[in-house]
Amino acid sequence: MSEIKIYGIPNCNSVKKALDWCDKHKVKYTFHNLKKEPADTEKIKTWCKLAGWELLFNKKGTTWRSLSEKYKNIILTEKMAADLMLENNSIIKRPVIEYGKKIIVGYDEEQYLLLLKK
């Protein structure tokens, strides 16, 4: 099994659920705290390519709601979204789980189970 890397913020409920799920199923992983180890340009580009920026960019969280109206009233492009994610990793939907050359964005037990079967 490839190494699993989990990217997120420790106090995020979805990240806590993912970590608990991995612990319960004895899945070894490395956790990357996005507050202490922010995702860089290449990482964000790769994630956008693998999952699509629309899934990766969290418009439901408090970070998005706190942004200025300037961003809320325009149609975001992938480049604009990637730049915003680079400036503020908290707008990235969490967790992001890397497994080989694949990723899972968000907490999804069904996807995690599929991951284990491979």
N, C-alpha and C positions, 0 to 999 in steps of 0.2 A: 504494500500500500504506500502510495506517495505521501510525503509529509503534508500535513494539513496546517495551514496558516490561517489564523483568525484575526481580522483587523476590526477594531472597534474602540469603544470607550467603556471602561469598566463599570460605570454607574448606569449604563443604558440597559433597560429591561430586556430588550431583544438579545443583546450580547450576553447578558447573564443567563438567559434561557439556553442559548447556544452552547455556552461553556458548560452549564449543568448537564445538557444533553450529551455532550461529548464525554464528560466525566462518567455519567451513568452508563454509557455504552462502551466505556474503556477505549475511547478513541484518543490517540496521542495527538497533540497539537502544540503549536507555538502561538502565543498570543502577542499581538502587536497593538500597543496602546496608541491610537491616533493622536492623542493629546501630547504624548511624549515623543512619538516617532511619526510625524505627519507623512502622509502619502505624498510622494513627489510627482512631478509631471509625467514621467514614464509610467509609473504605477497607475495613475488615473487614466492615462491614454489606453493602457492595456485593459483595465477594467471596463472602460467605455466600449472598447472593441469587442470584448467577450460578452458583456451583458447588455450593452446599450446604455447610453447616458441617461435616457429617460427613467430607467429602472434604478440606476445608481444615484440619481439626483433626488434627494428627499424633499418634496414640496409639502409634506405633512408635518414636519417637525418644527420645533420652536425657532431653530436657526433661520429657516426660510421665512417664517412669519415675522421675524425681527428685522429682516432686510428692508431697505428703503423701498418705497413705492416705485421708484425708478425701475427696479427689476421686475416687480410684480405686473406691470402694465405693458411689458414688451414680450415678444415671442423669443424665447431663448433658443440659441443655436447650440450645437454640441461644443463649439469652442468657448462660448460664453459660459456654459454650464461647467466645463472643465476648468476654466479660469476661476470660477467661484468656488469649486470644490478644492482647488489648489490653495486659494486664499483662506478658506475656512473648511477644514476637513469635517467639521461637525455637520455639514450639510449632506455628507455622504450617507446613504441609507446603510444601516448597520444590522448585523455584522456583514462583513465581506469575508467569505471563506474561499481561500485558494486551495485547490487540490490538483496538482499537476498543472495542466494548461487549461483548467476549467475553474469557474467560480460560481458560488451561490451567493446571492445578495438577499439579506434579510433572514428572519427565522422561519424555516420551513422543514418540519420534521420529515415529510415525505421525501424531499430532496436529499436530506441527510441520510435516510435509509438507503436510497438509491446509490449514494456515494459509497456507502459501506459495502454494497454488493459487488462493486467493481474491483 
